[in-house]
Amino acid sequence: MAVTQPALAARDTRYVFMGREVVMPVVVRDASSIAATYLVSSAVARRLLPDDQLDVVELLPGRALFSLACIDYKDNDLGDYNEVSLAFFVRERRAPAGIPYLGTALNLFRNRIATYIYKLPVNQRFTMEAGCGIWGFPKSVEQIDFEDLSAHRSCRLVMDERLVLTFTAPRGGTRTLPDVPMTTYSYIDGVLHRTTFVSGASGVGIRMGGAELTLGDHPIAQDLRQLGLPKRPMLCVSMDHMHGRFEAPVPV
């Protein structure tokens, strides 16, 4: 789907899309999510990155980290919408690599590894326009449906009338995650940008494995197969109430 570029951006902190103003930072007041982290092929992951400015981080030799997150935004400056995030954990190639493998494990536990979002389908046009126009996120408007199944939640993504994936994970938990600053990378007009955001949550459940991923016949599903999916995840996380704040992107 073609993206309409914003007609107005003032001082890089105020934007207008579809006649609505967006003021930075963008605030998420309430959302729920299910997510999983997988070990995937580093070689395939590198081929899916747009250039050589970023590199995947490896937890084991030849094994990169990949995140699948299905998010139901309920109260958000960009609206009430559903989203599926397919993302790699990355670092800038020019940055120090740190301690191999052990350093990655420690930084993952501390939420200190940045991400690069490979695909970010949503089910509302306004958030697609704003996400592409402000941050350069790879958003497109697709069919995304959630279903609650007793103690589990399921998310189904369909693109071009073809199934991409169905993801099912346990929901509910009692943990609270404090606000933590994180970083994601994106490209705006071919230039690498860094976006800082802060996120925290309550009603959090963290489990080893426990999620089920089914892939369809869409080309994105084929990309995921090449990465080595579906397989058992390292861990899955559910959040009943998530909040956050996204800042404006900054050129790297």
FENURRA-V671541 format. One record per backbone hydrogen bond with DSSP energy under -1.0 kcal/mol. CO is the residue of the C=O (numbers start at 0). NH is the residue of the N-H. If there is no record, write none. Layout:
co: <CO	CO>
nh: <NH	NH>
This chain:
co: <7	9	9	12	13	14	16	19	21	25	26	27	29	29	30	31	32	33	34	35	36	36	37	39	40	41	42	43	52	54	59	61	62	62	63	64	65	66	67	68	69	70	71	74	74	75	80	81	82	84	85	85	86	87	88	90	91	98	99	100	101	102	103	104	105	106	107	113	114	115	118	120	121	123	124	125	126	127	128	129	130	130	136	137	139	142	144	146	148	150	151	152	153	154	155	156	156	157	158	161	162	163	164	165	166	167	168	174	176	179	181	182	183	185	187	190	191	192	193	194	195	196	197	198	199	200	201	202	203	204	206	211	213	217	218	219	220	221	222	223	224	226	234	235	236	237	238	240	242	243	244	245	249>
nh: <15	12	13	23	9	21	19	16	14	245	76	243	73	74	241	71	238	69	236	67	233	234	65	63	44	45	46	47	92	90	62	41	58	59	39	88	37	86	35	84	33	82	31	28	29	78	72	122	70	68	117	118	66	115	56	54	94	102	101	104	105	106	107	108	109	111	110	89	184	87	85	83	141	127	128	129	130	131	132	133	134	136	138	119	121	157	155	153	151	170	148	168	146	166	144	163	164	142	161	158	217	215	156	213	154	211	152	203	200	198	196	114	194	192	190	187	251	185	249	183	246	181	244	179	242	176	240	239	174	237	235	167	165	221	222	223	224	225	226	228	227	40	36	206	34	204	32	201	199	27	197	25	193>
